[in-house]
Amino acid sequence: QVHLVESGGGLVQAGGSLRLSCAASGNIFTINGMGWYSQAPGKQRELVAAITSGGITNYADSVKGRFTISRDNAKNTVYLQMNSLKPEDTAVYYCKARMLSGSFNWDDYWGQGTQVTVSS
């Protein structure tokens, strides 16, 4: 079974930075698009940033200029560099990846989520 493992969340003061990582493992043939989503208490899960297999990125308006998504295809890992953090960024962050597994089927996989808390 393929899966995604996230790391890098934590507690940080406003204006600080965090770097989230999400590594895919298992019997993976290839990975297509990858992205990061956030879910605040009482809110629906929302797209924060996405990156295609070709390196094209897209960001939510609220994080443009502050967050940067990147990927290391050799390591099957996607990153989210979060700078100038604001209290409103507080949420559980989930990574997602569309992967072709060794069983030869495409599917979307989600990480377990990592808590990001920004204090004022």
C-alpha positions in Angstrom: 0.0 0.0 0.0 1.3 3.5 -0.9 1.0 6.2 1.7 2.1 9.7 2.5 3.8 10.8 5.7 3.9 14.4 6.7 6.3 16.2 9.0 7.3 19.8 10.0 4.2 21.1 11.7 4.3 22.8 15.0 3.7 26.0 17.0 5.2 29.2 15.8 4.8 32.9 16.5 3.3 35.2 14.0 5.8 36.2 11.4 7.7 33.0 11.8 8.3 30.2 9.3 7.7 26.5 9.0 8.7 24.0 6.4 6.3 21.1 5.8 7.4 17.9 4.1 5.4 15.0 2.7 7.1 11.9 1.5 5.4 9.2 -0.5 6.4 5.6 0.0 5.4 2.2 -1.1 5.1 0.5 -4.4 5.0 3.7 -6.5 5.5 3.8 -10.2 5.1 7.6 -10.6 3.5 10.6 -9.0 1.5 13.2 -10.9 0.1 16.3 -9.2 0.8 17.1 -5.6 -0.7 19.7 -3.3 -1.2 21.0 0.2 -4.6 21.6 1.8 -5.6 23.2 5.0 -8.6 22.6 7.3 -9.3 25.0 10.2 -11.8 24.1 12.9 -15.3 24.2 11.6 -14.2 24.8 8.1 -14.0 22.7 4.9 -10.7 21.5 3.6 -9.2 24.1 1.2 -6.5 24.1 -1.4 -3.4 26.0 -0.3 -0.9 25.2 -3.0 -0.5 22.7 -5.8 2.2 21.7 -8.2 1.9 19.7 -11.4 4.3 17.1 -12.6 5.7 19.7 -15.0 6.4 22.1 -12.1 3.5 24.5 -12.6 2.3 25.9 -9.3 -0.9 27.4 -8.1 -1.6 29.1 -4.8 -4.6 30.3 -2.8 -4.8 34.1 -2.8 -4.3 34.2 0.9 -0.8 32.6 0.8 0.6 34.1 -2.4 4.0 35.7 -1.7 4.3 33.9 1.6 4.2 30.2 0.8 6.2 28.2 -1.7 5.4 24.7 -2.9 8.2 22.5 -4.3 8.9 18.9 -5.0 11.8 16.5 -5.2 10.8 13.8 -7.6 13.8 11.7 -6.9 12.7 11.5 -3.2 8.9 11.4 -3.9 8.5 14.4 -1.6 6.6 17.6 -1.7 7.4 20.6 0.5 5.6 23.7 1.6 7.8 26.5 2.8 5.6 28.8 4.9 7.0 32.3 5.7 5.4 35.3 7.4 2.9 33.1 9.1 -0.3 34.6 10.4 -2.7 33.4 13.1 -5.3 32.8 10.4 -2.9 30.2 8.9 -3.6 28.0 11.9 -5.0 24.7 10.6 -4.3 21.1 10.0 -2.4 20.8 6.8 -2.8 17.8 4.6 -0.7 16.8 1.6 -2.2 15.0 -1.4 -0.6 13.2 -4.3 -2.0 11.4 -7.3 0.1 8.3 -7.7 0.3 5.3 -10.0 1.0 2.3 -7.8 2.7 -0.9 -8.6 -0.8 -2.4 -9.0 -1.0 -0.1 -12.1 -3.9 2.1 -11.0 -4.1 5.8 -10.4 -5.5 7.1 -7.1 -5.4 10.2 -4.9 -3.7 9.7 -1.6 -3.8 11.9 1.5 -1.3 12.4 4.3 -2.3 12.0 7.9 -2.3 15.8 8.5 0.0 17.9 10.6 -1.0 20.7 12.9 0.2 24.2 12.3 -0.5 26.7 15.0 0.4 30.4 14.7 0.2 32.4 17.9 -0.3 36.2 17.9 
